[in-house]
Amino acid sequence: MNIDKNCTISGGKPSLEDFRIQITDPMLYDRLHTLSVEYSLPVELLVNVAVKRLVNDVDFVRGLRIGQIEGA
């Protein structure tokens, strides 16, 4: 599955960059579409949320590694 960043809406307007994500796991592909239908959300939005959470989690773990304490 290819997902165009051009088709996503972030901040109320379409993005200007073209970015494609290829999902190679058929079960993940099906799950994304199931959630999309269930919650009436575009698949692109679900992928954007998942990627944002991944990046935030990586930043959090990096902060823990250098001794940064959340909220301090």
Secondary structure, DSSP 8 states (H G I E B T S, - for coil): -B--GGG-EETTEE-SS----B---HHHHHHHHHHHHHHT--HHHHHHHHHHHHHHHHHHHHHHHTT--TT-
